[in-house]
């Protein structure tokens, strides 16, 4: 999967570098992210568990983009983004957080509308670099045992472009089911008897971005 991801990055930006009608720039913004449920259980009895729902939290992203102009009002926009997302869980009064760091490659097909408007959609390929679960009373004792490291999701959004600057808002949802498992020396939640957790890392999120194009 890592080799596939690297291939996609090299392919898309090599294509962009040789395009006749090319814009490129930098971007950044915030993510309002929610992951799936988390199940806490004991390693001695994994069939007996307690489920906790995810709450939305704010993350951020930063990266580079290119825009290849096509005939009519069309364009292709590959991006290469570093993204940090968070979601939280209420463990009987303790607020735990699931934090993820990703490298992402959205490849979007867009339509220009009345020069300043944008409508776009397309796939997003994500490689998860790091997944961390933190709980206040056990923050130093939780270990990530296994986690899926490749996610395919879809994005759709709207944007405004004023010369070299612009902004867009998009919605993203995962197409693949992904999970991360954790074990701890302490208990999740406290006094529960659970010493392991399985988090559904599939996600949905709103993304607000601002960008500047150099060309």
MOSUL-V86608 format. One record per residue. N is the residue number from 0. RES is the residue in three letters. NEAR is the number of other C-alpha atoms within 12 Angstrom. Layout:
<<N:RES:NEAR> <N:RES:NEAR>>
//
This chain:
<<0:UNK:16> <1:UNK:18> <2:UNK:11> <3:UNK:16> <4:UNK:26> <5:UNK:20> <6:UNK:15> <7:UNK:26> <8:UNK:29> <9:UNK:18> <10:UNK:18> <11:UNK:28> <12:UNK:29> <13:UNK:16> <14:UNK:21> <15:UNK:26> <16:UNK:19> <17:UNK:15> <18:UNK:20> <19:UNK:13> <20:UNK:20> <21:UNK:25> <22:UNK:31> <23:UNK:29> <24:UNK:26> <25:UNK:29> <26:UNK:31> <27:UNK:30> <28:UNK:29> <29:UNK:27> <30:UNK:30> <31:UNK:31> <32:UNK:37> <33:UNK:36> <34:UNK:35> <35:UNK:31> <36:UNK:29> <37:UNK:36> <38:UNK:32> <39:UNK:34> <40:UNK:29> <41:UNK:27> <42:UNK:21> <43:UNK:12> <44:UNK:14> <45:UNK:17> <46:UNK:16> <47:UNK:18> <48:UNK:24> <49:UNK:27> <50:UNK:24> <51:UNK:29> <52:UNK:26> <53:UNK:29> <54:UNK:26> <55:UNK:26> <56:UNK:29> <57:UNK:26> <58:UNK:31> <59:UNK:29> <60:UNK:32> <61:UNK:29> <62:UNK:28> <63:UNK:31> <64:UNK:37> <65:UNK:38> <66:UNK:40> <67:UNK:32> <68:UNK:23> <69:UNK:19> <70:UNK:13> <71:UNK:11> <72:UNK:20> <73:UNK:23> <74:UNK:29> <75:UNK:35> <76:UNK:37> <77:UNK:41> <78:UNK:40> <79:UNK:36> <80:UNK:32> <81:UNK:32> <82:UNK:37> <83:UNK:34> <84:UNK:38> <85:UNK:37> <86:UNK:39> <87:UNK:35> <88:UNK:35> <89:UNK:26> <90:UNK:31> <91:UNK:18> <92:UNK:14> <93:UNK:20> <94:UNK:26> <95:UNK:33> <96:UNK:35> <97:UNK:46> <98:UNK:33> <99:UNK:40> <100:UNK:26> <101:UNK:31> <102:UNK:31> <103:UNK:36> <104:UNK:40> <105:UNK:40> <106:UNK:36> <107:UNK:33> <108:UNK:30> <109:UNK:30> <110:UNK:31> <111:UNK:24> <112:UNK:18> <113:UNK:13> <114:UNK:17> <115:UNK:20> <116:UNK:22> <117:UNK:30> <118:UNK:30> <119:UNK:33> <120:UNK:30> <121:UNK:28> <122:UNK:29> <123:UNK:36> <124:UNK:39> <125:UNK:43> <126:UNK:35> <127:UNK:34> <128:UNK:22> <129:UNK:28> <130:UNK:33> <131:UNK:35> <132:UNK:38> <133:UNK:33> <134:UNK:32> <135:UNK:22> <136:UNK:21> <137:UNK:26> <138:UNK:22> <139:UNK:16> <140:UNK:21> <141:UNK:28> <142:UNK:26> <143:UNK:26> <144:UNK:20> <145:UNK:21> <146:UNK:28> <147:UNK:29> <148:UNK:28> <149:UNK:33> <150:UNK:34> <151:UNK:30> <152:UNK:30> <153:UNK:30> <154:UNK:33> <155:UNK:29> <156:UNK:27> <157:UNK:28> <158:UNK:30> <159:UNK:27> <160:UNK:24> <161:UNK:18> <162:UNK:16> <163:UNK:20> <164:UNK:23> <165:UNK:27> <166:UNK:29> <167:UNK:32> <168:UNK:28> <169:UNK:32> <170:UNK:29> <171:UNK:33> <172:UNK:31> <173:UNK:27> <174:UNK:20> <175:UNK:22> <176:UNK:22> <177:UNK:28> <178:UNK:30> <179:UNK:34> <180:UNK:29> <181:UNK:36> <182:UNK:31> <183:UNK:31> <184:UNK:23> <185:UNK:26> <186:UNK:29> <187:UNK:42> <188:UNK:35> <189:UNK:23> <190:UNK:13> <191:UNK:18> <192:UNK:23> <193:UNK:30> <194:UNK:32> <195:UNK:38> <196:UNK:46> <197:UNK:38> <198:UNK:43> <199:UNK:32> <200:UNK:43> <201:UNK:35> <202:UNK:38> <203:UNK:33> <204:UNK:34> <205:UNK:29> <206:UNK:35> <207:UNK:29> <208:UNK:34> <209:UNK:29> <210:UNK:32> <211:UNK:28> <212:UNK:22> <213:UNK:18> <214:UNK:16>>
//
